Amino acid sequence: MRTFTRVAAGRLAGVFKILSTLLWLAACSSSPQEAPVQDLSPPPSQKLTHHTVTRGDTLFSIAWRYGLDYKALARRNGIDAEYRIYPGQRLALDVRLKPVAKPPPAKPKLRSKSQTKSAPVVPAPQPSNNQLRWRWPVQGKILQRFSPNNGLNKGIDIVGNLGQPVLSAAPGMVVYAGNGVRGYGNLLIVKHNQRYLSAYAHSRRILVREGDRVKAGQKIAEIGSSGTDRNKLHFEIRRNGKPVDPLKYLPKR
């Protein structure tokens, strides 16, 4: 009896040992393998080289957004002096490269005797760079000044009351009126001549349209808080596409 018990116990121990081994192998095969370490940090930012025109864009607003001279942007993309662009058009932003080749001009068609030659379009005269006399667009306390080093503020911020008139700082033509430039809210851009543009941001209401010619001191908008947290006017002057300190152009007060 004792012999039988010892044999049975030995067999049970062997079976238990085999089962333990099988269970250990099964656990090893089913345990997940350690995943390789991956760097999930975002890739470094890359400078955009192209912009696809969307509805509401103008050549001037695109140049403003990327800090470019609108004339250089037009030359780079083979755009004529009318500066017309269309939705879906892809514009190269690397303005220092060679301009896009223009197609050869079409041969003029012969005119019949009954046709008349249309009069050339003569653009309205614009003040020269030396004739510009800047004036304050609003009267109010300066909330934030121009930041030339870090570029956080490309103009000046002037505190105002809701609905307070915003005046054109110099004569010129409205080349953008909309809210398609991020961070500016309702934005107006006025072209004064071939060198200078001015901008009026965060308006509650815009009172002029693209293509309108405005006089110095003309009411063009109303102060608001569109795109910002308080009622104010953000005012910029750009010379050849680059922001300059408006306080160096506006009269002392």
FILUM-660192 format. One line per 2 residues: number of its first residue (from 1); their letters; for each residue y, z, x of N, C-alpha, C. Coordinates in nm, 2 decimals, always signed. Example, Ala and Ser with C-alpha at 12.3 -4.5 7.8 and 13.67 -1.06 7.14 Angstrom:
<sites>
1	AS	-0.57:+0.78:+1.32:-0.45:+0.78:+1.23:-0.33:+0.78:+1.32 ~ -0.22:+0.71:+1.28:-0.11:+0.71:+1.37:+0.00:+0.79:+1.29
</sites>
This chain:
<sites>
1	MR	-0.12:+0.00:+0.08:+0.00:+0.00:+0.00:+0.13:+0.00:+0.09 ~ +0.12:+0.09:+0.19:+0.23:+0.09:+0.28:+0.25:-0.04:+0.35
3	TF	+0.14:-0.10:+0.39:+0.14:-0.23:+0.46:+0.21:-0.34:+0.37 ~ +0.17:-0.34:+0.24:+0.23:-0.44:+0.15:+0.38:-0.41:+0.13
5	TR	+0.42:-0.29:+0.13:+0.56:-0.26:+0.11:+0.64:-0.31:+0.23 ~ +0.58:-0.28:+0.35:+0.66:-0.33:+0.47:+0.67:-0.48:+0.47
7	VA	+0.57:-0.55:+0.43:+0.57:-0.70:+0.43:+0.67:-0.75:+0.33 ~ +0.67:-0.68:+0.21:+0.76:-0.73:+0.11:+0.91:-0.70:+0.15
9	AG	+0.93:-0.59:+0.22:+1.06:-0.56:+0.26:+1.11:-0.65:+0.37 ~ +1.02:-0.69:+0.45:+1.05:-0.79:+0.56:+1.09:-0.92:+0.50
11	RL	+1.01:-0.97:+0.40:+1.04:-1.10:+0.33:+1.17:-1.09:+0.26 ~ +1.20:-0.98:+0.19:+1.33:-0.97:+0.13:+1.45:-0.97:+0.23
13	AG	+1.43:-0.91:+0.34:+1.53:-0.91:+0.44:+1.56:-1.05:+0.49 ~ +1.45:-1.13:+0.51:+1.46:-1.26:+0.56:+1.54:-1.35:+0.46
15	VF	+1.50:-1.33:+0.33:+1.56:-1.41:+0.22:+1.71:-1.37:+0.22 ~ +1.74:-1.24:+0.23:+1.88:-1.20:+0.22:+1.96:-1.26:+0.34
17	KI	+1.90:-1.26:+0.46:+1.96:-1.32:+0.57:+1.99:-1.47:+0.56 ~ +1.90:-1.54:+0.50:+1.91:-1.68:+0.47:+2.03:-1.71:+0.37
19	LS	+2.02:-1.62:+0.26:+2.13:-1.64:+0.16:+2.27:-1.61:+0.22 ~ +2.27:-1.51:+0.30:+2.40:-1.47:+0.37:+2.45:-1.59:+0.45
21	TL	+2.36:-1.65:+0.53:+2.40:-1.76:+0.61:+2.45:-1.88:+0.53 ~ +2.38:-1.91:+0.42:+2.42:-2.02:+0.33:+2.56:-2.00:+0.27
23	LW	+2.58:-1.87:+0.22:+2.71:-1.84:+0.16:+2.82:-1.85:+0.27 ~ +2.79:-1.81:+0.39:+2.90:-1.82:+0.49:+2.93:-1.96:+0.52
25	LA	+2.83:-2.05:+0.53:+2.85:-2.19:+0.55:+2.93:-2.26:+0.44 ~ +2.89:-2.21:+0.32:+2.96:-2.27:+0.20:+3.11:-2.23:+0.20
27	AC	+3.14:-2.11:+0.24:+3.28:-2.06:+0.24:+3.36:-2.13:+0.35 ~ +3.29:-2.16:+0.46:+3.36:-2.23:+0.57:+3.40:-2.37:+0.53
29	SS	+3.30:-2.44:+0.46:+3.33:-2.58:+0.42:+3.43:-2.59:+0.31 ~ +3.44:-2.49:+0.22:+3.54:-2.50:+0.11:+3.67:-2.44:+0.14
31	SP	+3.69:-2.37:+0.25:+3.82:-2.31:+0.28:+3.91:-2.42:+0.33 ~ +4.04:-2.42:+0.28:+4.13:-2.53:+0.31:+4.17:-2.53:+0.46
33	QE	+4.18:-2.65:+0.51:+4.23:-2.66:+0.65:+4.38:-2.64:+0.66 ~ +4.43:-2.58:+0.77:+4.57:-2.56:+0.78:+4.64:-2.69:+0.80
35	AP	+4.75:-2.71:+0.71:+4.82:-2.83:+0.71:+4.91:-2.84:+0.84 ~ +4.93:-2.96:+0.89:+5.02:-2.97:+1.01:+5.16:-2.93:+0.97
37	VQ	+5.24:-2.87:+1.06:+5.37:-2.83:+1.04:+5.46:-2.96:+1.04 ~ +5.55:-2.97:+0.93:+5.64:-3.08:+0.92:+5.78:-3.03:+0.92
39	DL	+5.87:-3.11:+0.98:+6.01:-3.08:+0.97:+6.07:-3.14:+0.85 ~ +6.10:-3.05:+0.75:+6.15:-3.10:+0.62:+6.30:-3.10:+0.61
41	SP	+6.37:-3.07:+0.73:+6.52:-3.08:+0.73:+6.56:-3.22:+0.70 ~ +6.68:-3.24:+0.63:+6.72:-3.37:+0.60:+6.76:-3.45:+0.73
43	PP	+6.75:-3.58:+0.73:+6.79:-3.66:+0.84:+6.94:-3.65:+0.87 ~ +6.98:-3.67:+0.99:+7.13:-3.67:+1.01:+7.20:-3.77:+0.93
45	SQ	+7.32:-3.74:+0.89:+7.40:-3.84:+0.80:+7.43:-3.96:+0.88 ~ +7.43:-4.07:+0.81:+7.46:-4.20:+0.87:+7.58:-4.26:+0.81
47	KL	+7.66:-4.32:+0.89:+7.79:-4.38:+0.85:+7.75:-4.50:+0.76 ~ +7.81:-4.51:+0.65:+7.79:-4.63:+0.56:+7.85:-4.75:+0.62
49	TH	+7.78:-4.86:+0.61:+7.82:-4.99:+0.66:+7.86:-5.09:+0.55 ~ +7.82:-5.06:+0.43:+7.84:-5.15:+0.32:+7.88:-5.07:+0.19
51	HT	+7.95:-5.13:+0.10:+7.98:-5.07:-0.03:+7.96:-5.18:-0.13 ~ +7.89:-5.14:-0.24:+7.87:-5.23:-0.35:+7.97:-5.21:-0.46
53	VT	+8.05:-5.31:-0.49:+8.16:-5.29:-0.59:+8.10:-5.26:-0.72 ~ +8.16:-5.16:-0.79:+8.13:-5.13:-0.93:+8.25:-5.15:-1.01
55	RG	+8.23:-5.14:-1.14:+8.33:-5.17:-1.24:+8.45:-5.07:-1.22 ~ +8.57:-5.11:-1.21:+8.68:-5.02:-1.19:+8.73:-5.02:-1.05
57	DT	+8.65:-5.06:-0.96:+8.69:-5.06:-0.81:+8.80:-5.17:-0.79 ~ +8.88:-5.14:-0.70:+8.97:-5.24:-0.65:+8.96:-5.24:-0.49
59	LF	+9.00:-5.34:-0.43:+8.99:-5.34:-0.28:+9.07:-5.23:-0.22 ~ +9.18:-5.19:-0.29:+9.26:-5.08:-0.24:+9.19:-4.94:-0.26
61	SI	+9.12:-4.92:-0.37:+9.06:-4.80:-0.39:+8.94:-4.78:-0.29 ~ +8.87:-4.89:-0.26:+8.76:-4.89:-0.17:+8.81:-4.86:-0.03
63	AW	+8.91:-4.93:+0.01:+8.97:-4.90:+0.14:+9.02:-4.76:+0.15 ~ +9.08:-4.70:+0.04:+9.12:-4.57:+0.04:+9.01:-4.47:+0.06
65	RY	+8.90:-4.50:-0.01:+8.78:-4.41:-0.01:+8.73:-4.39:+0.13 ~ +8.73:-4.50:+0.21:+8.66:-4.50:+0.34:+8.77:-4.49:+0.45
67	GL	+8.89:-4.47:+0.42:+9.00:-4.46:+0.52:+9.02:-4.58:+0.60 ~ +9.02:-4.70:+0.53:+9.03:-4.83:+0.60:+9.16:-4.89:+0.56
69	DY	+9.21:-4.98:+0.64:+9.33:-5.07:+0.61:+9.28:-5.18:+0.52 ~ +9.34:-5.19:+0.40:+9.29:-5.29:+0.30:+9.30:-5.43:+0.36
71	KA	+9.40:-5.46:+0.44:+9.41:-5.59:+0.50:+9.29:-5.62:+0.59 ~ +9.25:-5.52:+0.67:+9.13:-5.54:+0.76:+9.01:-5.55:+0.68
73	LA	+8.99:-5.48:+0.57:+8.88:-5.49:+0.49:+8.87:-5.62:+0.42 ~ +8.98:-5.68:+0.38:+8.98:-5.81:+0.32:+8.94:-5.92:+0.42
75	RR	+9.00:-5.91:+0.54:+8.97:-6.01:+0.65:+8.82:-6.00:+0.68 ~ +8.76:-5.88:+0.69:+8.62:-5.87:+0.73:+8.53:-5.93:+0.63
77	NG	+8.57:-5.94:+0.50:+8.49:-5.99:+0.40:+8.53:-6.12:+0.34 ~ +8.62:-6.19:+0.41:+8.67:-6.32:+0.37:+8.74:-6.32:+0.24
79	ID	+8.81:-6.22:+0.21:+8.88:-6.21:+0.08:+9.03:-6.26:+0.10 ~ +9.08:-6.34:+0.01:+9.21:-6.40:+0.03:+9.32:-6.29:-0.01
81	AE	+9.44:-6.34:+0.00:+9.55:-6.25:-0.02:+9.57:-6.20:-0.17 ~ +9.49:-6.25:-0.26:+9.50:-6.20:-0.40:+9.41:-6.08:-0.41
83	YR	+9.32:-6.05:-0.31:+9.24:-5.93:-0.30:+9.15:-5.91:-0.43 ~ +9.10:-6.02:-0.48:+9.01:-6.01:-0.60:+8.87:-5.98:-0.55
85	IY	+8.80:-5.88:-0.62:+8.66:-5.85:-0.60:+8.59:-5.84:-0.73 ~ +8.46:-5.84:-0.73:+8.39:-5.84:-0.86:+8.27:-5.74:-0.85
87	PG	+8.23:-5.68:-0.96:+8.11:-5.59:-0.96:+7.99:-5.66:-0.90 ~ +7.92:-5.58:-0.82:+7.80:-5.63:-0.76:+7.82:-5.69:-0.62
89	QR	+7.95:-5.72:-0.59:+7.98:-5.77:-0.46:+7.96:-5.67:-0.35 ~ +7.90:-5.71:-0.24:+7.87:-5.62:-0.13:+7.97:-5.64:-0.02
91	LA	+8.04:-5.54:+0.01:+8.15:-5.54:+0.11:+8.11:-5.48:+0.24 ~ +8.13:-5.54:+0.35:+8.10:-5.48:+0.48:+8.22:-5.39:+0.52
93	LD	+8.18:-5.27:+0.56:+8.29:-5.17:+0.60:+8.32:-5.16:+0.74 ~ +8.24:-5.23:+0.83:+8.26:-5.23:+0.97:+8.36:-5.33:+1.00
95	VR	+8.49:-5.29:+0.98:+8.60:-5.39:+0.99:+8.63:-5.43:+1.13 ~ +8.58:-5.37:+1.23:+8.61:-5.41:+1.37:+8.52:-5.53:+1.41
97	LK	+8.42:-5.56:+1.33:+8.34:-5.68:+1.37:+8.41:-5.81:+1.32 ~ +8.34:-5.92:+1.36:+8.40:-6.05:+1.33:+8.41:-6.07:+1.18
99	PV	+8.51:-6.14:+1.12:+8.52:-6.16:+0.98:+8.40:-6.25:+0.93 ~ +8.37:-6.23:+0.81:+8.27:-6.32:+0.75:+8.32:-6.46:+0.74
101	AK	+8.24:-6.56:+0.78:+8.29:-6.70:+0.78:+8.31:-6.75:+0.64 ~ +8.43:-6.81:+0.63:+8.46:-6.87:+0.50:+8.40:-7.01:+0.48
103	PP	+8.36:-7.05:+0.36:+8.31:-7.18:+0.34:+8.43:-7.28:+0.36 ~ +8.39:-7.41:+0.41:+8.50:-7.51:+0.43:+8.57:-7.54:+0.30
105	PA	+8.70:-7.56:+0.31:+8.78:-7.59:+0.19:+8.74:-7.72:+0.12 ~ +8.73:-7.72:-0.01:+8.70:-7.84:-0.08:+8.80:-7.95:-0.06
107	KP	+8.76:-8.07:-0.06:+8.86:-8.18:-0.05:+8.94:-8.19:-0.18 ~ +9.07:-8.21:-0.17:+9.15:-8.22:-0.29:+9.12:-8.34:-0.37
109	KL	+9.12:-8.32:-0.50:+9.10:-8.43:-0.59:+9.23:-8.51:-0.61 ~ +9.21:-8.64:-0.62:+9.32:-8.73:-0.64:+9.38:-8.70:-0.78
111	RS	+9.51:-8.69:-0.79:+9.57:-8.67:-0.92:+9.62:-8.80:-0.98 ~ +9.60:-8.81:-1.11:+9.64:-8.93:-1.18:+9.79:-8.92:-1.20
113	KS	+9.85:-9.02:-1.24:+10.00:-9.03:-1.26:+10.05:-8.93:-1.37 ~ +9.96:-8.90:-1.46:+10.00:-8.82:-1.57:+9.99:-8.67:-1.54
115	QT	+9.93:-8.63:-1.43:+9.92:-8.49:-1.39:+10.04:-8.45:-1.32 ~ +10.08:-8.32:-1.33:+10.19:-8.27:-1.27:+10.15:-8.16:-1.17
117	KS	+10.22:-8.14:-1.06:+10.18:-8.04:-0.96:+10.24:-7.91:-1.01 ~ +10.15:-7.81:-1.01:+10.19:-7.67:-1.06:+10.28:-7.61:-0.95
119	AP	+10.37:-7.53:-1.00:+10.46:-7.46:-0.90:+10.39:-7.35:-0.83 ~ +10.42:-7.34:-0.70:+10.35:-7.23:-0.62:+10.39:-7.09:-0.67
121	VV	+10.29:-7.00:-0.66:+10.31:-6.86:-0.70:+10.39:-6.79:-0.59 ~ +10.51:-6.74:-0.62:+10.59:-6.67:-0.52:+10.58:-6.52:-0.55
123	PA	+10.52:-6.44:-0.46:+10.52:-6.30:-0.49:+10.65:-6.24:-0.49 ~ +10.67:-6.13:-0.57:+10.80:-6.06:-0.57:+10.83:-6.00:-0.43
125	PQ	+10.95:-6.00:-0.39:+10.98:-5.94:-0.26:+10.95:-5.80:-0.26 ~ +10.91:-5.75:-0.14:+10.87:-5.61:-0.12:+10.96:-5.56:-0.01
127	PS	+11.00:-5.43:-0.02:+11.08:-5.37:+0.08:+11.01:-5.37:+0.22 ~ +11.09:-5.40:+0.32:+11.03:-5.39:+0.46:+11.01:-5.25:+0.49
129	NN	+10.94:-5.23:+0.61:+10.90:-5.09:+0.65:+11.03:-5.01:+0.67 ~ +11.14:-5.07:+0.72:+11.26:-5.00:+0.75:+11.34:-4.97:+0.63
131	QL	+11.32:-5.04:+0.52:+11.40:-5.02:+0.40:+11.34:-4.92:+0.30 ~ +11.23:-4.87:+0.33:+11.17:-4.77:+0.24:+11.24:-4.64:+0.24
133	RW	+11.28:-4.59:+0.13:+11.35:-4.46:+0.12:+11.26:-4.37:+0.03 ~ +11.19:-4.28:+0.09:+11.10:-4.20:+0.01:+11.18:-4.09:-0.06
135	RW	+11.12:-4.05:-0.18:+11.17:-3.94:-0.25:+11.05:-3.85:-0.30 ~ +11.08:-3.73:-0.33:+10.98:-3.64:-0.38:+10.92:-3.68:-0.51
137	PV	+10.79:-3.68:-0.52:+10.73:-3.73:-0.65:+10.74:-3.62:-0.76 ~ +10.74:-3.49:-0.72:+10.76:-3.38:-0.81:+10.84:-3.27:-0.73
139	QG	+10.90:-3.18:-0.81:+10.97:-3.07:-0.75:+10.88:-2.95:-0.78 ~ +10.84:-2.88:-0.67:+10.75:-2.76:-0.68:+10.72:-2.71:-0.55
141	KI	+10.65:-2.59:-0.55:+10.61:-2.53:-0.43:+10.50:-2.60:-0.36 ~ +10.50:-2.61:-0.23:+10.39:-2.67:-0.16:+10.27:-2.57:-0.15
143	LQ	+10.16:-2.61:-0.21:+10.04:-2.52:-0.21:+9.96:-2.54:-0.08 ~ +9.95:-2.66:-0.03:+9.87:-2.69:+0.09:+9.93:-2.80:+0.16
145	RF	+9.94:-2.79:+0.29:+10.00:-2.89:+0.38:+9.90:-2.99:+0.43 ~ +9.95:-3.09:+0.50:+9.87:-3.19:+0.56:+9.79:-3.13:+0.67
147	SP	+9.66:-3.17:+0.69:+9.57:-3.12:+0.79:+9.53:-3.23:+0.88 ~ +9.60:-3.25:+0.99:+9.57:-3.37:+1.08:+9.45:-3.35:+1.16
149	NN	+9.40:-3.23:+1.19:+9.29:-3.21:+1.28:+9.16:-3.22:+1.22 ~ +9.13:-3.14:+1.11:+9.00:-3.15:+1.05:+8.99:-3.24:+0.93
151	GL	+9.11:-3.29:+0.89:+9.11:-3.39:+0.78:+9.07:-3.33:+0.64 ~ +9.07:-3.20:+0.63:+9.04:-3.14:+0.50:+9.14:-3.17:+0.39
153	NK	+9.26:-3.19:+0.43:+9.37:-3.23:+0.33:+9.45:-3.34:+0.39 ~ +9.43:-3.46:+0.33:+9.49:-3.58:+0.38:+9.63:-3.61:+0.33
155	GI	+9.68:-3.51:+0.26:+9.82:-3.52:+0.21:+9.88:-3.38:+0.19 ~ +9.95:-3.36:+0.08:+10.01:-3.23:+0.05:+9.98:-3.20:-0.10
157	DI	+9.96:-3.08:-0.13:+9.94:-3.03:-0.27:+10.06:-2.96:-0.32 ~ +10.12:-3.00:-0.43:+10.24:-2.94:-0.49:+10.21:-2.88:-0.62
159	VG	+10.24:-2.75:-0.64:+10.21:-2.69:-0.77:+10.31:-2.74:-0.87 ~ +10.26:-2.75:-1.00:+10.34:-2.80:-1.11:+10.29:-2.75:-1.24
161	NL	+10.36:-2.78:-1.34:+10.33:-2.74:-1.48:+10.25:-2.85:-1.55 ~ +10.16:-2.82:-1.64:+10.09:-2.92:-1.71:+10.18:-3.01:-1.78
163	GQ	+10.17:-3.14:-1.76:+10.25:-3.24:-1.82:+10.38:-3.27:-1.75 ~ +10.41:-3.20:-1.64:+10.53:-3.23:-1.57:+10.53:-3.37:-1.52
165	PV	+10.65:-3.44:-1.52:+10.65:-3.58:-1.48:+10.62:-3.60:-1.33 ~ +10.54:-3.70:-1.30:+10.52:-3.74:-1.16:+10.59:-3.87:-1.14
167	LS	+10.67:-3.88:-1.04:+10.76:-3.99:-1.01:+10.71:-4.07:-0.89 ~ +10.73:-4.20:-0.90:+10.70:-4.29:-0.78:+10.79:-4.25:-0.67
169	AA	+10.73:-4.23:-0.55:+10.80:-4.19:-0.43:+10.88:-4.30:-0.37 ~ +10.85:-4.43:-0.40:+10.92:-4.54:-0.35:+10.89:-4.66:-0.44
171	PG	+10.96:-4.77:-0.43:+10.93:-4.89:-0.52:+10.80:-4.95:-0.47 ~ +10.73:-5.01:-0.56:+10.61:-5.08:-0.52:+10.53:-5.13:-0.64
173	MV	+10.40:-5.16:-0.62:+10.32:-5.22:-0.72:+10.19:-5.13:-0.73 ~ +10.15:-5.10:-0.85:+10.03:-5.02:-0.88:+9.91:-5.10:-0.85
175	VY	+9.83:-5.06:-0.75:+9.71:-5.13:-0.71:+9.58:-5.06:-0.75 ~ +9.59:-4.94:-0.80:+9.47:-4.87:-0.86:+9.52:-4.77:-0.95
177	AG	+9.45:-4.76:-1.07:+9.47:-4.66:-1.17:+9.34:-4.63:-1.23 ~ +9.28:-4.51:-1.20:+9.15:-4.48:-1.25:+9.10:-4.34:-1.20
179	NG	+8.97:-4.32:-1.22:+8.91:-4.19:-1.17:+8.78:-4.22:-1.10 ~ +8.77:-4.33:-1.03:+8.65:-4.37:-0.96:+8.64:-4.32:-0.82
181	VR	+8.74:-4.25:-0.77:+8.74:-4.20:-0.63:+8.71:-4.05:-0.63 ~ +8.59:-4.01:-0.58:+8.55:-3.88:-0.60:+8.65:-3.78:-0.53
183	GY	+8.68:-3.67:-0.60:+8.76:-3.57:-0.55:+8.91:-3.58:-0.58 ~ +8.95:-3.69:-0.65:+9.09:-3.72:-0.67:+9.12:-3.71:-0.82
185	GN	+9.02:-3.70:-0.91:+9.05:-3.70:-1.05:+9.12:-3.83:-1.09 ~ +9.21:-3.82:-1.19:+9.29:-3.94:-1.23:+9.38:-3.97:-1.12
187	LL	+9.36:-4.09:-1.06:+9.43:-4.13:-0.94:+9.51:-4.26:-0.96 ~ +9.63:-4.26:-0.90:+9.72:-4.37:-0.89:+9.74:-4.41:-0.74
189	IV	+9.73:-4.54:-0.71:+9.77:-4.58:-0.57:+9.87:-4.69:-0.59 ~ +9.98:-4.67:-0.52:+10.10:-4.77:-0.52:+10.11:-4.83:-0.38
191	KH	+10.12:-4.96:-0.38:+10.14:-5.04:-0.26:+10.29:-5.06:-0.25 ~ +10.35:-5.02:-0.14:+10.49:-5.03:-0.12:+10.53:-5.15:-0.03
193	NQ	+10.45:-5.19:+0.06:+10.47:-5.31:+0.14:+10.34:-5.33:+0.22 ~ +10.34:-5.41:+0.32:+10.22:-5.45:+0.39:+10.16:-5.33:+0.48
195	RY	+10.24:-5.23:+0.49:+10.20:-5.12:+0.58:+10.17:-4.99:+0.50 ~ +10.25:-4.96:+0.40:+10.24:-4.83:+0.34:+10.19:-4.83:+0.19
197	LS	+10.10:-4.73:+0.17:+10.05:-4.70:+0.03:+10.08:-4.55:+0.01 ~ +10.09:-4.52:-0.12:+10.10:-4.38:-0.16:+10.01:-4.35:-0.28
199	AY	+9.96:-4.22:-0.29:+9.86:-4.19:-0.39:+9.91:-4.06:-0.46 ~ +9.87:-4.05:-0.59:+9.91:-3.94:-0.68:+9.78:-3.91:-0.76
201	AH	+9.73:-3.79:-0.72:+9.60:-3.75:-0.77:+9.60:-3.63:-0.87 ~ +9.50:-3.61:-0.95:+9.47:-3.50:-1.04:+9.56:-3.51:-1.16
203	SR	+9.61:-3.62:-1.20:+9.70:-3.64:-1.31:+9.63:-3.61:-1.44 ~ +9.71:-3.55:-1.54:+9.66:-3.54:-1.67:+9.65:-3.67:-1.75
205	RI	+9.76:-3.75:-1.72:+9.77:-3.88:-1.79:+9.84:-3.98:-1.70 ~ +9.79:-4.10:-1.69:+9.85:-4.21:-1.61:+9.93:-4.29:-1.71
207	LV	+10.05:-4.33:-1.67:+10.14:-4.40:-1.76:+10.17:-4.54:-1.72 ~ +10.10:-4.59:-1.61:+10.12:-4.73:-1.57:+9.98:-4.79:-1.55
209	RE	+9.98:-4.92:-1.54:+9.86:-4.99:-1.52:+9.86:-5.07:-1.39 ~ +9.74:-5.11:-1.35:+9.73:-5.19:-1.23:+9.80:-5.32:-1.24
211	GD	+9.88:-5.35:-1.14:+9.96:-5.47:-1.15:+10.11:-5.45:-1.19 ~ +10.13:-5.33:-1.24:+10.27:-5.30:-1.28:+10.36:-5.27:-1.15
213	RV	+10.48:-5.32:-1.16:+10.58:-5.29:-1.05:+10.66:-5.17:-1.10 ~ +10.67:-5.07:-1.01:+10.74:-4.95:-1.04:+10.86:-4.93:-0.95
215	KA	+10.96:-4.86:-1.00:+11.08:-4.83:-0.92:+11.07:-4.69:-0.86 ~ +11.15:-4.67:-0.76:+11.16:-4.53:-0.70:+11.21:-4.44:-0.81
217	GQ	+11.14:-4.33:-0.83:+11.19:-4.23:-0.93:+11.14:-4.26:-1.07 ~ +11.06:-4.36:-1.09:+11.01:-4.40:-1.22:+10.89:-4.30:-1.25
219	KI	+10.89:-4.25:-1.38:+10.78:-4.17:-1.42:+10.65:-4.25:-1.43 ~ +10.55:-4.21:-1.36:+10.42:-4.29:-1.36:+10.30:-4.21:-1.40
221	AE	+10.31:-4.08:-1.41:+10.20:-4.00:-1.45:+10.25:-3.86:-1.49 ~ +10.16:-3.77:-1.53:+10.19:-3.63:-1.56:+10.09:-3.54:-1.49
223	IG	+10.15:-3.43:-1.44:+10.06:-3.34:-1.37:+9.95:-3.28:-1.45 ~ +9.84:-3.27:-1.39:+9.72:-3.21:-1.46:+9.63:-3.14:-1.36
225	SS	+9.50:-3.12:-1.40:+9.41:-3.06:-1.32:+9.28:-3.14:-1.31 ~ +9.28:-3.27:-1.34:+9.16:-3.35:-1.34:+9.10:-3.35:-1.19
227	GT	+8.98:-3.32:-1.18:+8.91:-3.32:-1.05:+8.94:-3.20:-0.96 ~ +9.01:-3.10:-1.02:+9.05:-2.98:-0.94:+9.05:-2.86:-1.03
229	DR	+9.09:-2.74:-0.98:+9.08:-2.62:-1.05:+9.22:-2.56:-1.10 ~ +9.33:-2.64:-1.07:+9.46:-2.59:-1.12:+9.55:-2.71:-1.14
231	NK	+9.66:-2.69:-1.21:+9.76:-2.79:-1.23:+9.84:-2.82:-1.10 ~ +9.83:-2.93:-1.05:+9.90:-2.97:-0.92:+9.90:-3.12:-0.90
233	LH	+9.98:-3.16:-0.81:+9.98:-3.30:-0.77:+9.93:-3.30:-0.62 ~ +9.83:-3.38:-0.60:+9.79:-3.41:-0.46:+9.86:-3.55:-0.42
235	FE	+9.94:-3.54:-0.32:+10.02:-3.66:-0.28:+9.99:-3.70:-0.14 ~ +9.96:-3.83:-0.12:+9.93:-3.89:+0.01:+10.02:-4.01:+0.04
237	IR	+10.04:-4.03:+0.17:+10.10:-4.15:+0.22:+10.00:-4.20:+0.33 ~ +9.97:-4.33:+0.32:+9.89:-4.39:+0.43:+9.96:-4.51:+0.49
239	RN	+9.95:-4.51:+0.62:+10.01:-4.61:+0.70:+9.90:-4.69:+0.77 ~ +9.89:-4.82:+0.73:+9.78:-4.91:+0.78:+9.64:-4.84:+0.75
241	GK	+9.63:-4.78:+0.64:+9.50:-4.72:+0.60:+9.48:-4.58:+0.65 ~ +9.56:-4.53:+0.73:+9.54:-4.40:+0.79:+9.63:-4.29:+0.73
243	PV	+9.58:-4.17:+0.69:+9.67:-4.07:+0.63:+9.78:-4.02:+0.73 ~ +9.90:-4.01:+0.68:+10.01:-3.95:+0.77:+10.06:-3.83:+0.69
245	DP	+10.14:-3.75:+0.76:+10.20:-3.63:+0.70:+10.32:-3.67:+0.61 ~ +10.30:-3.65:+0.48:+10.41:-3.69:+0.39:+10.55:-3.62:+0.42
247	LK	+10.54:-3.50:+0.48:+10.66:-3.42:+0.50:+10.74:-3.49:+0.61 ~ +10.69:-3.58:+0.69:+10.76:-3.65:+0.79:+10.84:-3.77:+0.73
249	YL	+10.81:-3.80:+0.60:+10.87:-3.91:+0.54:+10.96:-3.87:+0.42 ~ +10.92:-3.77:+0.36:+11.01:-3.72:+0.24:+11.13:-3.65:+0.29
251	PK	+11.24:-3.66:+0.21:+11.37:-3.60:+0.26:+11.35:-3.44:+0.27 ~ +11.43:-3.38:+0.36:+11.43:-3.24:+0.37:+11.48:-3.17:+0.25
253	R	+11.43:-3.06:+0.22:+11.48:-2.98:+0.10:+11.48:-2.83:+0.13
</sites>
